[in-house]
Structure formats: C-alpha cells, structure tokens
Amino acid sequence: MGLMSHLVELRDRLLRVVISVLAIFLCLFYWANDIYTYLAGPLTRHLPEGTQMIAIDVASPFLTPFKLVLMLSVFLAMPFILYQIWGFVAPGLYKHEKRLAGPLLAASIVLFYCGMLFAFYIVFPLVFGFFTSVGPEMVAISTDIGRYLDFVISLFFGFGLAFEVPIATILLVAMGMTTPDQLAEKRPYVIVGAFVMGMLLTPPDIISQVLLAVPIWILFESGVVASRMIFAERLQKDAEQAAQDKADEAEEESSMGGDDYEVVNDPADTSQSSGHEEYEPLTDAEMEAEMDRIEEGEDDDEDDGAYVETASTDSDTSKKVNKKTKKKKTKQSKKKGKGSSTAEDSGS
C-alpha cells in the first residue's frame, strides 16, 4: 500500500471515531443534568442539610453538564476507538506481536474502567466524607459545579492510569527489558514511586494519595505474578541458557588451566617440589666478599680485553710488514731477472 492509501484509511477510521462519539453524545445529552446529579452524589450525600452546590459562572449550568456528557461519550466509545487504532496498526505487526497485543489492549480497557469505578465507589465517599467532617462549623460548604467536575475527572484519569500498571509490567517483561525477579528486587523503589504518583495524579491531600498508592503497589505485584505465568516457558529457557553458558565458561577455564599451565599458589611448595633449599639472605660479610669477587672479575675482564686488543694490533702490523717485505723481494727478483737477460744478449 502506498502513502495515499494509508492516509485515506486513516481518514476513514478517524471519521468513524468522530461519528461514534457524536452518536453516543446525542443519545446521552437529554439526560445530562441527571448524569451530573448522579456524579455529584458522593459529595452531596455528605453536605449538611440545607446546603447545595453553586454555579459561579453564568454559563456553568449549561456548559458543565455538556462537558460531562462529552467526556462520558469518549469514555464509552473508547473500546471502539481502540479497535479502530488496532485495525490501522495491526497489518504492520508480526504474528507473535498480534497474539500479545490483542489481549493486552482488551485488558487495558477493562483495567481503566475498573480504576474509574474504584475511584467513584470507594475513593470519592472516603475523600468527601473526610473533607466535610474536618471543616470548621461556621463554614458553609458550597462547591462550584465546574470545579467539582474538574476535580473528579482528574481523579478518574489518575486511577484509570494507575490501574494500567500490570499492563506496563507485562510489556517490560515481554520486550526483554527486565525479568519478574528483577522487578521483585526493586519492590522498595516501586512503593516509593507509587506514593510519588499518588502525589502527582491526585489532589493535594494525603487520603487520596494513599488510596491511589496502595492499589498501584497491589497491581504491581499482580503484574509480576501475571508475567511469571505468561512467560514461564521463555523465562525457563533463558535460565537454562544462562546456566549452560556459565558451565561452558567454567569448562573452558578448567581445560586451559590443566593443559597449558599450573597455578602456583605457594612459593614454598614449588621449592620443595623442585628440590631446592629455602632461600636465606646473605650476611654483611658475605655480601662484601661477593662484591670484591665481582670487582676482581671485572678487572680481569678489562685486562683480557686490553691484551686481546694489543695482540690484534700487533698481528695487524706484522701482516703489513710481511706484505711490504714480500713486495720488495719481488721487485728485486724482477730486477735481477732483467739484468741477467741483458748480459746474455751482450755476450751473444
């Protein structure tokens, strides 16, 4: 497929997503006020009698339910949205990647919804009950509907993302970046990180932070257990391969040590095995005598060298003298030969 065909497919899938969200929105908009009343139930149940929520902005009575229904439509359409994303990405994946990504995608949707339900039915009643009970008696609690919606949406997102921890754990093990045992060793750091996430993803109160950190820790442990169960066969193969590699290395080291060399641990053992006596340091007198002997040997070597040098020079000069005498004798013999030949010629 070419680039244009991919762009056309992407456009079609985005249109399907937009149409699905609009369809759900139109169906729910008629009950927008009722939906908001149900969402505000955890707070209104803890408000004193005679108090109610207020709207500070002029358009808040209309825009706040409108915003709530729109976001609820996106949440309800999330399975269809992820299905469209999967349909666009799946052709480029391998078969083993598809087998892993499909179940993880479905599990991520379920876990996100579980996080939202946990926040609404467990966290909200505890948090709002605590807030309304610790306030001064002279203070009348009148919460703005827009700010309340922003508060609960932030908690929904925080708990929904926190419940994705098992998916993240399984993905890390699947990609080979870590192992379940290594994750278990990092448990103290995970606990600290869970409280840090609770601080960042929730409003600044200790109750919501703890109520988010504890589920993150529990979900982390469940992710470690699930990764051990899913990848048990692969982890066993990796462990066997690592043990085999260590055994091969040990065998190579032992063979090298037995054939090529022996490891010497104690000098006393080597001296006893070779038959040599143990080394004893020399006394001062023995050291002086040894130094005198070495100096005398050096003097003798110098005298021998001088004698050899003079002998060689004498031999060279004698050779030169012999050569000169030989040349003179040959010249005299030649002269005598010439003289005898001239005498014979004159006699004749």
HELIX and SHEET records of a PDB file:
HELIX    1   1 LEU A    3  LEU A   28  1                                  26    
HELIX    2   2 PHE A   29  TRP A   31  5                                   3    
HELIX    3   3 ALA A   32  LEU A   39  1                                   8    
HELIX    4   4 GLY A   41  THR A   44  1                                   4    
HELIX    5   5 SER A   60  LEU A   76  1                                  17    
HELIX    6   6 MET A   78  VAL A   89  1                                  12    
HELIX    7   7 ALA A   90  GLY A   92  5                                   3    
HELIX    8   8 LYS A   95  PHE A  118  1                                  24    
HELIX    9   9 ALA A  119  VAL A  123  3                                   5    
HELIX   10  10 PHE A  124  VAL A  134  1                                  11    
HELIX   11  11 ILE A  145  ALA A  162  1                                  18    
HELIX   12  12 VAL A  165  ALA A  174  1                                  10    
HELIX   13  13 PRO A  180  GLU A  185  1                                   6    
HELIX   14  14 ARG A  187  LEU A  201  1                                  15    
HELIX   15  15 ILE A  206  ILE A  230  1                                  25    
HELIX   16  16 ALA A  232  ASP A  259  1                                  28    
HELIX   17  17 PRO A  267  SER A  274  1                                   8    
HELIX   18  18 ASP A  284  GLY A  347  1                                  64    
END                                                                             
